[in-house]
Amino acid sequence: MMLQGWRWYGPDDPVSLDDVRQAGATDIVSALHQVPIGEAWTRRDVEERKNFIERGQPGRSQLTWSVVESIPIPDDVKRLGG
């Protein structure tokens, strides 16, 4: 089975979750783009984003945050540094 997932950059994205729903998507590919590179994502931030995506208003089609992407890794870590 194939799912239609759209990349979404968060609440400041000019494409709203309603736009994504209207286009027929069922899944969201996103990240916590507001967290600076090298800073850890907190469980609270992840849960808030997940709830924002998945707990839409009643009567609207459900979306699922199925792919977490763009986890920022500092360049020195990528290069086997500190």
Secondary structure by P-SEA (a helix, b strand, c coil): cbbbbbbbccccccccaaaaaaacccbbbbccccccccccccaaaaaaaaaaacccccccbbbbcccccccccccccccccc
